[in-house]
Amino acid sequence: MSALPDPSRHEEVLVSPMYLAGSNGTGDAGFAPVVHWPHHYLDDGPCQLLVASPDQRIRIGWFGDDFELWRITAAEDAVATARWTATFNHVAPAEIVAGLTTALARDYAESDPYENNGRFLADPSLYWVDAVQPLLDAGWRREPAKYGTVEITAPDGLAGVEIDTLRGGRDAETVMLWAGPRGWGTRAEAVFTARTPSHLIAATAAVMASPAPVVRERHMIHREMEPLATLTQVGPAADTRGPRSPTPLDVRRTAVTEAVRRASRAPRAAADLRVMAAQSRTTSPAQKLSSTLAPTAAARPPAASSAPRHSR
């Protein structure tokens, strides 16, 4: 006889440090700063949702079934080659992605598309420290020097940044923020190419170094990460003497009902990014509501033809 579901697995907990929280399965936090930008839902192809600035110079793609869950680019115009690219894998918390999207939204609001003067197209600083100063300010330490590479780690040794100071070409990957032990479900990575403006990397790093916890349901946290992070229960403990705990099917049905109710009341609210997440688990693509937002990230490895980039 199978064991009954553990109700404590659905309790909400505060997770700190943030970089060990992993993904919550939706892009809510990452898309929130640009929720007012045009959204394009793509049923075909690996990119499921594309959020772009009104002039299409900034593009934020959500690849719900891939190892690289987020792909963010900026270009001089709508049809130009991307000047730089940032990717976040399927373990990276969306709250850290929001560090970048918040800075992009601010840069775009302050730019003039006719003058092509957006800070999001600025040349990176010649000094690598400008991109990671928030980490140094937070007490992260620089590791012994290696030729062509700078490494900085968090005080707990569970997060860090690797910087290629030789830079390579314009599309070379030069900065990688990481958190968690090496492994498919435990290692969060954010990678920036050579021409990414330093202030955008710094904005991402600042959120990564923030002491603020994030909320997760306990089952969202990889079991290997539980003993590494600090988990603080939100609200009273579940009463196991009460009615039976909901089954996974009950949980999914409730999520869909609540999501659709919210969408009908305020379809463009940032909170409704969860609607597509709920529906993608219970309906076919043809049944998805076009007014909903980010889809759910699938927690499965990509096909063999798309080999993941393992932690370095």
N, C-alpha and C positions, 0 to 999 in steps of 0.2 A: 504494500500500500504506500502511495507517495505521501510525502510529508506535506502538511498544510502550509500555505504561503506564510512567510514571516512578515507580519504587519510592520515590524520595525524597519524593513527595507524601504518602505515608502514614506518614512518620516523625513521631514526637512531638517537639514543640519547646516550650520555655518561652517565653511571650510576655509582654513587658512594654513599656509599662505595660499593666496589666490592661484598661483601658478601650478599648484598640485591638484586643483579641483577638477580638471578635465572638462570635457564638453558636456553640456546638459542636453544635447541632441537637437537644439534649435539655434537659429541665428539671431534671436531676439536682440540681445545686447549689442552685437556687432552691427546690425542694421539700424538700430534705433536712432543714431545721429543723422542718418540720411533717409529716414522713413518718408520724407516729403519728396524725395527724388523719384523719377519714373521707375517703375518696376516692370520687368519683362519676364514672364513665366515661360519656360522652355520645356516642352514635353519630350522632345527628341534631343539626343546628345547628352554628354556628361554634365554640362552646366544646366542646372535646374532652375536657377533664378539669377537674373542679371539686374543689378541696380546701378543706374548710371546718372551722372550729373546731367542737367538739362541739355548741355551742349555736347554730351558724350565724351568729354575729355577724360573724365575719371570713370572707371568701371570697376564694379565690385561683383565678382562672380561667386556663386555658391554651388559647389560640386558635391552633392549629397552622398554620392556613392564612391567617392575617390579618397585616396590617402591624403591628397592635398585638398582639403575641404574648401578653403577660401583662396581666390586668386584676385589680387587687386592691382590695377595698372593705372597709369596716367600717361597721356599723350598730348602733343601740342594742338591737335585738332581731332575731330571725330574719325578721320580715316588714316591718321598717321600711325606709324609704328610706335608701340609703347616705349616711353622713355625709360621707365623702370617698372619692376614687378615685385610684389610682395606676396608670399604664399604662407598660409597657416594650415597645419595638418589637422587631422580629425580629432586629435586629443587636446589641441589648444583651446583654452577657455574663450568663449565669445567676448567676455568682458575685456580681455586683453586685445582682441581685434578692435574693440571699440576705442581703444587708445588711438589707433591709427585712423579709423573712420571719423572720429570726432575732430581730429586735426585736419583731415581732408575737407570735411564740411566747413570748417572755419576758413581754411585757405580759399576754398571755392567762393564762399560768400564775400570775401574781400578782394576777389580777382575781377578783372575785366577781360572777357573773352576776346574782345576786339584788339586789346593791347597785348594779349597773351602773356600777362604778367603774374600769373598765379604762383604763389610760393611752392605749390606742389610740383612745379617744374624747375625749381631752383637747382643749381649745381650743389653737390654735397660738399661739405667742408673738407679742407685738406687735412684736418686733424681728426683722427679716429675717435678721440676722446669726446668730441662734441656729440657724437651719436649715442654714447652710453653714459654720459655724465650723471643722469639720474640714478644709475646703478651704483656708481662710485659714491655719490652723495648718501646713498642708503646703506653704505658699509660693505658693499660687495668688494672682493679683493682681487687684485691682479695676480695671476699665476706666473711662475718663472717664464722668462721670455723664450720664445721659439722663433726661429728665423721666418719672417713673413707672416707670422700669426700672433695675435694677441688673444689671450683667454682671461676671462673674468668670471668668478663664481660667487654665488650667494653664500652667506655665512653658514647655512646648513649643508652646503655642498650639493644640494638637490636641484640647482638651476644655474644657468650661466649664459655667457655669450662668447662666440668665437668670431674673430674679425680677421679677414684676410687683408693684410696691409699692402700686399703687392697688387691687389685689385684685379689683375688680369684684363679682360675686355669689358666693354660696356654692359654686356649681359651676364658677366660672371657673378656668381653668388658670393657676396663679400661679408655679409653679417648674418649670423644665425643665433637667435635667441632659443634656448632650450630649457626644459624643465622635466624632472622625473627620471627614473631609471630607464636604461635602454630597454626597448620592448615595444611591440606593436600597440598595445593598449595603454602604455604607461608614459611614453615619451612625447611631450609636446614640443613642437618646433615652429618657429617663424623665421622665414628666410627672405632677405632683401638683396636685390641685385645692385650692381656697382653705382648706378646713377641715382639711387634713392636719396632724396634730400635728407640731410642729417637730422633736421628737426622732427621729421616724421618718425624716424627710428627712435629718437629720444622720447617722443610722445608715447610710443608703444612701450618702451622700456620703463617709463615712469609709472605706467599702470601696472606693469609686471612687478615692480618693486614696491608697490603700495601695500601697506599692512592690512588694508580693508579686506574682510572675508567676503565670500560669495555664498549664495544659497544653492544647495543641491539636495535632491532626494538621495537618501543613502544608497539606493541601488545604482545610481548613476556613477558612483565612485568605484573605480577599479579596486578589487580586493587587495592588490599589492600596494595600493596607495594609502589605504586606510591607516596603517600603522605609521606612515610617514607624515601625514597631515594632522592638524588639530581639528577635530570635529566637535562642534557644540550644538546640542539639540535645540531646535526652535520650537517653542511651545511645550505643552505637557506631554509626558510619555503616553504611548498608546496603552489602552486598557485591554489587555488580552482576555479579560473575563467577559467582555461585552459580546455583541453579535459577531458572527463570523467575519473574518477579514475579507475584503474584496478580492476576487480572483483577477488575474491579469486582464481577462475579457471585460470584467466590470470596470476596471480602471480605464481601459481604452474607450469603452462606450461613454463613460462619464466625461472623458476628455473631449471627445467629439461633440457631445451635446453642449458642453460649456463653451467650446470654441465657436461653434456655429451661432450660439446665442449672442456671444460678444460681437461677432462679425455683423450680425443683423442690426445691432445697436450702434456700433461705432466701427465700421469696417476699415477705416484708415488709421485706427489707433495703433500705437507701437506695440501694445500688448497682443494685438491680433496676429502678430507674426507666428504665433503658435497654431493658428487654424490649419494651415497647410500641413504642419507637422502632424497634427492629429489625424487629418483626413488621409494623408499618405500612408498611414498604417492600416486604414480600414476600407479605403475605396480604391477604385481603379482610376488611372489618369484621366479618363473621360469624365469622371464624376467630380473632379476637383473644382472648387469654386475659384473663378478667376480673380475674385477680389481679395483673396487671402494672401498671406505673405510667405515667410521663409519655410521651406520644407524641412523634414527631419533628416538628420545625418544618419545614414545607415552605418551600423557598427559591424561592418564586415570587411574583410580584405578585398582589394580590387582584383580583377581578373588577372590571370597569369601574364597576359600580354601587356599589362600596365604595372610593372614592378615598382613597388614603393621605394622611396629614398630612405634608407635606414639611417639611424642616428650616427653622427660622426663623432 
